[in-house]
Amino acid sequence: MKCDVHSKALNRHVFSLLGPSLETSRLRARNEAILCSIDPEDLDVQEAADPDVSAELDRFGVEWFVDSDAVQAVAPRRI
């Protein structure tokens, strides 16, 4: 299942990921956020409207459309 992840702070689609379910994709998005020092609460994960999978998404399971540093700048992870 392809899911799109949106940043609430940027108000835009920041990355897509593949997962077996929406719940698993939400957990993966949270892990991606923590690894990139992004506030996990900033991310909204939804089933993708466009189910087409790019070569990068198929190969790596995640495809970023916005530099993670840009997201981290407006929604930093609180430690």
MODELLER restraints for C-alpha pairs under 7 A, 6 or more apart:
rsr = mdl.restraints
at = mdl.atoms
rsr.add(forms.Gaussian(group=physical.xy_distance, feature=features.Distance(at['CA:1:A'], at['CA:18:A']), mean=5.55, stdev=0.5))
rsr.add(forms.Gaussian(group=physical.xy_distance, feature=features.Distance(at['CA:1:A'], at['CA:19:A']), mean=5.34, stdev=0.5))
rsr.add(forms.Gaussian(group=physical.xy_distance, feature=features.Distance(at['CA:1:A'], at['CA:20:A']), mean=5.64, stdev=0.5))
rsr.add(forms.Gaussian(group=physical.xy_distance, feature=features.Distance(at['CA:1:A'], at['CA:21:A']), mean=6.21, stdev=0.5))
rsr.add(forms.Gaussian(group=physical.xy_distance, feature=features.Distance(at['CA:2:A'], at['CA:16:A']), mean=6.95, stdev=0.5))
rsr.add(forms.Gaussian(group=physical.xy_distance, feature=features.Distance(at['CA:2:A'], at['CA:17:A']), mean=5.83, stdev=0.5))
rsr.add(forms.Gaussian(group=physical.xy_distance, feature=features.Distance(at['CA:2:A'], at['CA:18:A']), mean=4.66, stdev=0.5))
rsr.add(forms.Gaussian(group=physical.xy_distance, feature=features.Distance(at['CA:2:A'], at['CA:19:A']), mean=6.58, stdev=0.5))
rsr.add(forms.Gaussian(group=physical.xy_distance, feature=features.Distance(at['CA:2:A'], at['CA:47:A']), mean=6.33, stdev=0.5))
rsr.add(forms.Gaussian(group=physical.xy_distance, feature=features.Distance(at['CA:2:A'], at['CA:48:A']), mean=5.62, stdev=0.5))
rsr.add(forms.Gaussian(group=physical.xy_distance, feature=features.Distance(at['CA:2:A'], at['CA:51:A']), mean=6.13, stdev=0.5))
rsr.add(forms.Gaussian(group=physical.xy_distance, feature=features.Distance(at['CA:3:A'], at['CA:16:A']), mean=5.57, stdev=0.5))
rsr.add(forms.Gaussian(group=physical.xy_distance, feature=features.Distance(at['CA:3:A'], at['CA:17:A']), mean=5.47, stdev=0.5))
rsr.add(forms.Gaussian(group=physical.xy_distance, feature=features.Distance(at['CA:3:A'], at['CA:18:A']), mean=6.28, stdev=0.5))
rsr.add(forms.Gaussian(group=physical.xy_distance, feature=features.Distance(at['CA:3:A'], at['CA:25:A']), mean=6.82, stdev=0.5))
rsr.add(forms.Gaussian(group=physical.xy_distance, feature=features.Distance(at['CA:3:A'], at['CA:45:A']), mean=6.53, stdev=0.5))
rsr.add(forms.Gaussian(group=physical.xy_distance, feature=features.Distance(at['CA:3:A'], at['CA:46:A']), mean=5.54, stdev=0.5))
rsr.add(forms.Gaussian(group=physical.xy_distance, feature=features.Distance(at['CA:3:A'], at['CA:47:A']), mean=4.41, stdev=0.5))
rsr.add(forms.Gaussian(group=physical.xy_distance, feature=features.Distance(at['CA:3:A'], at['CA:48:A']), mean=4.59, stdev=0.5))
rsr.add(forms.Gaussian(group=physical.xy_distance, feature=features.Distance(at['CA:4:A'], at['CA:13:A']), mean=6.76, stdev=0.5))
rsr.add(forms.Gaussian(group=physical.xy_distance, feature=features.Distance(at['CA:4:A'], at['CA:15:A']), mean=6.14, stdev=0.5))
rsr.add(forms.Gaussian(group=physical.xy_distance, feature=features.Distance(at['CA:4:A'], at['CA:16:A']), mean=4.42, stdev=0.5))
rsr.add(forms.Gaussian(group=physical.xy_distance, feature=features.Distance(at['CA:4:A'], at['CA:17:A']), mean=6.64, stdev=0.5))
rsr.add(forms.Gaussian(group=physical.xy_distance, feature=features.Distance(at['CA:4:A'], at['CA:45:A']), mean=5.84, stdev=0.5))
rsr.add(forms.Gaussian(group=physical.xy_distance, feature=features.Distance(at['CA:4:A'], at['CA:46:A']), mean=5.55, stdev=0.5))
rsr.add(forms.Gaussian(group=physical.xy_distance, feature=features.Distance(at['CA:4:A'], at['CA:47:A']), mean=6.19, stdev=0.5))
rsr.add(forms.Gaussian(group=physical.xy_distance, feature=features.Distance(at['CA:4:A'], at['CA:48:A']), mean=5.10, stdev=0.5))
rsr.add(forms.Gaussian(group=physical.xy_distance, feature=features.Distance(at['CA:5:A'], at['CA:13:A']), mean=5.82, stdev=0.5))
rsr.add(forms.Gaussian(group=physical.xy_distance, feature=features.Distance(at['CA:5:A'], at['CA:14:A']), mean=5.96, stdev=0.5))
rsr.add(forms.Gaussian(group=physical.xy_distance, feature=features.Distance(at['CA:5:A'], at['CA:15:A']), mean=5.32, stdev=0.5))
rsr.add(forms.Gaussian(group=physical.xy_distance, feature=features.Distance(at['CA:5:A'], at['CA:16:A']), mean=5.75, stdev=0.5))
rsr.add(forms.Gaussian(group=physical.xy_distance, feature=features.Distance(at['CA:5:A'], at['CA:43:A']), mean=6.32, stdev=0.5))
rsr.add(forms.Gaussian(group=physical.xy_distance, feature=features.Distance(at['CA:5:A'], at['CA:44:A']), mean=5.58, stdev=0.5))
rsr.add(forms.Gaussian(group=physical.xy_distance, feature=features.Distance(at['CA:5:A'], at['CA:45:A']), mean=4.55, stdev=0.5))
rsr.add(forms.Gaussian(group=physical.xy_distance, feature=features.Distance(at['CA:5:A'], at['CA:46:A']), mean=6.56, stdev=0.5))
rsr.add(forms.Gaussian(group=physical.xy_distance, feature=features.Distance(at['CA:6:A'], at['CA:12:A']), mean=5.38, stdev=0.5))
rsr.add(forms.Gaussian(group=physical.xy_distance, feature=features.Distance(at['CA:6:A'], at['CA:13:A']), mean=4.19, stdev=0.5))
rsr.add(forms.Gaussian(group=physical.xy_distance, feature=features.Distance(at['CA:6:A'], at['CA:14:A']), mean=5.46, stdev=0.5))
rsr.add(forms.Gaussian(group=physical.xy_distance, feature=features.Distance(at['CA:6:A'], at['CA:43:A']), mean=5.58, stdev=0.5))
rsr.add(forms.Gaussian(group=physical.xy_distance, feature=features.Distance(at['CA:6:A'], at['CA:44:A']), mean=5.12, stdev=0.5))
rsr.add(forms.Gaussian(group=physical.xy_distance, feature=features.Distance(at['CA:6:A'], at['CA:45:A']), mean=6.48, stdev=0.5))
rsr.add(forms.Gaussian(group=physical.xy_distance, feature=features.Distance(at['CA:7:A'], at['CA:13:A']), mean=6.41, stdev=0.5))
rsr.add(forms.Gaussian(group=physical.xy_distance, feature=features.Distance(at['CA:7:A'], at['CA:14:A']), mean=6.34, stdev=0.5))
rsr.add(forms.Gaussian(group=physical.xy_distance, feature=features.Distance(at['CA:7:A'], at['CA:42:A']), mean=5.64, stdev=0.5))
rsr.add(forms.Gaussian(group=physical.xy_distance, feature=features.Distance(at['CA:7:A'], at['CA:43:A']), mean=4.84, stdev=0.5))
rsr.add(forms.Gaussian(group=physical.xy_distance, feature=features.Distance(at['CA:7:A'], at['CA:44:A']), mean=6.44, stdev=0.5))
rsr.add(forms.Gaussian(group=physical.xy_distance, feature=features.Distance(at['CA:8:A'], at['CA:42:A']), mean=5.32, stdev=0.5))
rsr.add(forms.Gaussian(group=physical.xy_distance, feature=features.Distance(at['CA:8:A'], at['CA:43:A']), mean=6.19, stdev=0.5))
rsr.add(forms.Gaussian(group=physical.xy_distance, feature=features.Distance(at['CA:9:A'], at['CA:42:A']), mean=6.53, stdev=0.5))
rsr.add(forms.Gaussian(group=physical.xy_distance, feature=features.Distance(at['CA:9:A'], at['CA:74:A']), mean=6.33, stdev=0.5))
rsr.add(forms.Gaussian(group=physical.xy_distance, feature=features.Distance(at['CA:9:A'], at['CA:75:A']), mean=6.41, stdev=0.5))
rsr.add(forms.Gaussian(group=physical.xy_distance, feature=features.Distance(at['CA:14:A'], at['CA:64:A']), mean=6.00, stdev=0.5))
rsr.add(forms.Gaussian(group=physical.xy_distance, feature=features.Distance(at['CA:14:A'], at['CA:65:A']), mean=5.15, stdev=0.5))
rsr.add(forms.Gaussian(group=physical.xy_distance, feature=features.Distance(at['CA:14:A'], at['CA:66:A']), mean=5.02, stdev=0.5))
rsr.add(forms.Gaussian(group=physical.xy_distance, feature=features.Distance(at['CA:15:A'], at['CA:63:A']), mean=5.46, stdev=0.5))
rsr.add(forms.Gaussian(group=physical.xy_distance, feature=features.Distance(at['CA:15:A'], at['CA:64:A']), mean=4.15, stdev=0.5))
rsr.add(forms.Gaussian(group=physical.xy_distance, feature=features.Distance(at['CA:15:A'], at['CA:65:A']), mean=5.35, stdev=0.5))
rsr.add(forms.Gaussian(group=physical.xy_distance, feature=features.Distance(at['CA:16:A'], at['CA:62:A']), mean=5.67, stdev=0.5))
rsr.add(forms.Gaussian(group=physical.xy_distance, feature=features.Distance(at['CA:16:A'], at['CA:63:A']), mean=5.30, stdev=0.5))
rsr.add(forms.Gaussian(group=physical.xy_distance, feature=features.Distance(at['CA:16:A'], at['CA:64:A']), mean=6.55, stdev=0.5))
rsr.add(forms.Gaussian(group=physical.xy_distance, feature=features.Distance(at['CA:17:A'], at['CA:25:A']), mean=6.98, stdev=0.5))
rsr.add(forms.Gaussian(group=physical.xy_distance, feature=features.Distance(at['CA:17:A'], at['CA:57:A']), mean=6.70, stdev=0.5))
rsr.add(forms.Gaussian(group=physical.xy_distance, feature=features.Distance(at['CA:17:A'], at['CA:61:A']), mean=5.43, stdev=0.5))
rsr.add(forms.Gaussian(group=physical.xy_distance, feature=features.Distance(at['CA:17:A'], at['CA:62:A']), mean=4.25, stdev=0.5))
rsr.add(forms.Gaussian(group=physical.xy_distance, feature=features.Distance(at['CA:17:A'], at['CA:63:A']), mean=6.38, stdev=0.5))
rsr.add(forms.Gaussian(group=physical.xy_distance, feature=features.Distance(at['CA:18:A'], at['CA:25:A']), mean=6.88, stdev=0.5))
rsr.add(forms.Gaussian(group=physical.xy_distance, feature=features.Distance(at['CA:18:A'], at['CA:61:A']), mean=5.19, stdev=0.5))
rsr.add(forms.Gaussian(group=physical.xy_distance, feature=features.Distance(at['CA:18:A'], at['CA:62:A']), mean=6.58, stdev=0.5))
rsr.add(forms.Gaussian(group=physical.xy_distance, feature=features.Distance(at['CA:19:A'], at['CA:25:A']), mean=5.19, stdev=0.5))
rsr.add(forms.Gaussian(group=physical.xy_distance, feature=features.Distance(at['CA:22:A'], at['CA:47:A']), mean=6.75, stdev=0.5))
rsr.add(forms.Gaussian(group=physical.xy_distance, feature=features.Distance(at['CA:26:A'], at['CA:45:A']), mean=5.88, stdev=0.5))
rsr.add(forms.Gaussian(group=physical.xy_distance, feature=features.Distance(at['CA:30:A'], at['CA:40:A']), mean=5.16, stdev=0.5))
rsr.add(forms.Gaussian(group=physical.xy_distance, feature=features.Distance(at['CA:33:A'], at['CA:39:A']), mean=6.34, stdev=0.5))
rsr.add(forms.Gaussian(group=physical.xy_distance, feature=features.Distance(at['CA:33:A'], at['CA:40:A']), mean=5.36, stdev=0.5))
rsr.add(forms.Gaussian(group=physical.xy_distance, feature=features.Distance(at['CA:34:A'], at['CA:40:A']), mean=6.59, stdev=0.5))
rsr.add(forms.Gaussian(group=physical.xy_distance, feature=features.Distance(at['CA:36:A'], at['CA:68:A']), mean=6.52, stdev=0.5))
rsr.add(forms.Gaussian(group=physical.xy_distance, feature=features.Distance(at['CA:37:A'], at['CA:72:A']), mean=6.15, stdev=0.5))
rsr.add(forms.Gaussian(group=physical.xy_distance, feature=features.Distance(at['CA:37:A'], at['CA:76:A']), mean=6.02, stdev=0.5))
rsr.add(forms.Gaussian(group=physical.xy_distance, feature=features.Distance(at['CA:37:A'], at['CA:77:A']), mean=5.00, stdev=0.5))
rsr.add(forms.Gaussian(group=physical.xy_distance, feature=features.Distance(at['CA:38:A'], at['CA:71:A']), mean=6.75, stdev=0.5))
rsr.add(forms.Gaussian(group=physical.xy_distance, feature=features.Distance(at['CA:38:A'], at['CA:72:A']), mean=4.75, stdev=0.5))
rsr.add(forms.Gaussian(group=physical.xy_distance, feature=features.Distance(at['CA:38:A'], at['CA:75:A']), mean=5.76, stdev=0.5))
rsr.add(forms.Gaussian(group=physical.xy_distance, feature=features.Distance(at['CA:38:A'], at['CA:76:A']), mean=4.75, stdev=0.5))
rsr.add(forms.Gaussian(group=physical.xy_distance, feature=features.Distance(at['CA:38:A'], at['CA:77:A']), mean=4.55, stdev=0.5))
rsr.add(forms.Gaussian(group=physical.xy_distance, feature=features.Distance(at['CA:39:A'], at['CA:75:A']), mean=5.54, stdev=0.5))
rsr.add(forms.Gaussian(group=physical.xy_distance, feature=features.Distance(at['CA:39:A'], at['CA:76:A']), mean=5.28, stdev=0.5))
rsr.add(forms.Gaussian(group=physical.xy_distance, feature=features.Distance(at['CA:39:A'], at['CA:77:A']), mean=3.91, stdev=0.5))
rsr.add(forms.Gaussian(group=physical.xy_distance, feature=features.Distance(at['CA:39:A'], at['CA:78:A']), mean=6.60, stdev=0.5))
rsr.add(forms.Gaussian(group=physical.xy_distance, feature=features.Distance(at['CA:42:A'], at['CA:75:A']), mean=6.54, stdev=0.5))
rsr.add(forms.Gaussian(group=physical.xy_distance, feature=features.Distance(at['CA:56:A'], at['CA:63:A']), mean=6.35, stdev=0.5))
rsr.add(forms.Gaussian(group=physical.xy_distance, feature=features.Distance(at['CA:57:A'], at['CA:63:A']), mean=5.19, stdev=0.5))
